[in-house]
């Protein structure tokens, strides 16, 4: 069972990273055009956060069977889960194009955290 959870954790990490890259490019493109994020973009960010939390649940479930070799892997997971909500608290009330730019950059940063987490895990 632990092997199945670890396989899901590993495979889903790639999906979350790819999704965050798409959101990052989308946010940057929107902000550079001088527009703010749309409702669709905010919805996509909520989906990304939910996916990050699900990824964390897979990780927590796998801790009981086979913890990561490097415990910094856990820090990257927590940072990834917190990045988007913390960014939103920072950009609330700012000019719309800056909101899009900041959230796009944070999505790319979160993708980087995911990549780094994959290199420290297993």
N, C-alpha and C positions, 0 to 999 in steps of 0.2 A: 504494500500500500504506500509506503514511504517513497518508493521509486516512482510510482505514478504521480504522487504529489510533487516530487522534485522535477519530473519531466514537465508537468503543467507549469510549475514555477519558471522553469527555464524557457519553455516555448512562449508562454504568455509575456515574458519580459521583452522578447523581440517585438511582439505586437504592440506593447505599450510604448516602447522606444520609437518605433516607426510612426505611431499615431502622434506622439509628442513632436516629432520632427515636422510632420505635416501641419500641426497646429502652430508650430513656431514660424514656419514659412508663411502660413496664412496670416498670422498676426502681424508679422513684419511687413508683408505686402500691403495689408490694409492700412497700417499706420503710415507707411511711406507714401501712400496715395493721399494722405491727409484725412482719412476717415477714422471713425471709431469702430470698435467691434460691434458686430451685429448680434441679434438674439441667437442666431444659429451658432455663432462663434462661442458665445457664453455657454450654450447648450453642449457644444463639443468639449469645452473645458470641464464641464460637470461630468461628462462621460469619461474624460481622461482621469479626473480625480477618482471616480468610482473604480476605474480599471486599476489605478495605482493602489487603491485600498484592497481590491481583490487580490492583486499581486502580493501585497503584504500579508493577506490572510493565508495564501498558499505558502509563503515563506514561514510564517509562524507555525503553521501545521507541520512543516517539514523539520522545524527545530527539534521536535521531540524524537525524531528518528535519526536524523543526521545533520547536526549543526554545521554551519559553514566553517571552512578551515581558517578563515580570517574573519574575526568578529567585526572588522570595519565594514564588512558587507551589510551588517545590520544598520549601521549609521547611514549608509547611502540609501537604504530603503526608507528609513524614517525621513531623511532630508527630501527625498523625492515626493513622499506623501504630503509633506508640509509646504513644498515650494509654491504650488499654485494658490492655496488659500492665503498664505502670507503675502504673496504678490498682490492678490486682490485687495487685501486690507491696506496695502501701501498705495495703490493707484486710485482707490475710490475718491471721486471728486476732482480728479485731475482732468486736463484737456483730453478729449476723446482720442485724438491720434496718439497721444502719449500712452494712453491706456493700452491701445492695441500694440504699440511698439514694445512696451514693457512686458505685457503678457506673452507676446511672441518670443521675446528674448528669454523669459523665464521658462517657457515651454522647451526651448532649445537647451537651456541649462539643465532642466529636469531630464531631458533625453540623455544629456551627458552624464548625469548622475546615474541613470539606468545603465549606461554602457560601462561606467566605472564599477558599478555594483556587480555587473556580470563578470568583470575581470577579477574581482576579489572573491567571488562566491565559489561554490562547489566543494 
